[in-house]
Amino acid sequence: MGAIWPSSPALAEEMVRSADIATTRCIVELGPGTGVFTKKIAAMLPEGTTFAAIERDVTLAQQVAGMFPTVRVIAGCATEISRHLREASLPTPDTILSGLPWAVFPDALQSRILEEIHATLNPGGTFATFAYYGPHRLKSGRRFSDNLKSVFSSVEKSPIILNNFPPAFIYRCKR
């Protein structure tokens, strides 16, 4: 967990809306943590859509699996999404959604995870993640924005979600 405060239901709803899950056949969540986004995804998931969550912390993975029995929770690392999905016999995702704490990751790890996300997504797929408004202007926040733009063909920012502490916005990226 890299957040200073749990994400709000408003941020979770906007994340899921930004992720195009209405048309997805497979969605993967990276770093479900305590399940704030997981809960919203599960509630809005179209029938017949595969939903997998990859959580590095084994204890959190077990907790999320217990809270959401219909979600395929995988204890693993975001640097190996393709391998985890292949080993679990899961399809290639149309959508990847993430609440990972990007700003605290070193540049090399950010790049490695973003490249893995891009390589794993179906062509035309969507990647959605968020950043806190304000810290996004710091060096680490600008570095993350630059990394997104170097990996994805399209990167859009949502309006600021004020009903979150701290306020945040969503990056919506296309492969």
DARAGI-V696995 format. One record per run of one state. SS is the DSSP state (alpha for helix, beta for strand, coil for the rest). FROM is the first residue (numbers start at 1). LEN is the number of residues. If there is no record, write none. Layout:
SS/FROM/LEN ; SS/FROM/LEN
This chain:
coil/1/8 ; alpha/9/10 ; coil/19/2 ; alpha/21/3 ; coil/24/2 ; beta/26/5 ; coil/31/5 ; alpha/36/9 ; coil/45/5 ; beta/50/6 ; coil/56/2 ; alpha/58/10 ; coil/68/4 ; beta/72/4 ; coil/76/2 ; alpha/78/10 ; coil/88/7 ; beta/95/4 ; coil/99/3 ; alpha/102/3 ; coil/105/2 ; alpha/107/14 ; coil/121/5 ; beta/126/7 ; coil/133/2 ; alpha/135/3 ; coil/138/1 ; alpha/139/13 ; coil/152/2 ; beta/154/4 ; coil/158/3 ; beta/161/1 ; coil/162/6 ; beta/168/7 ; coil/175/1
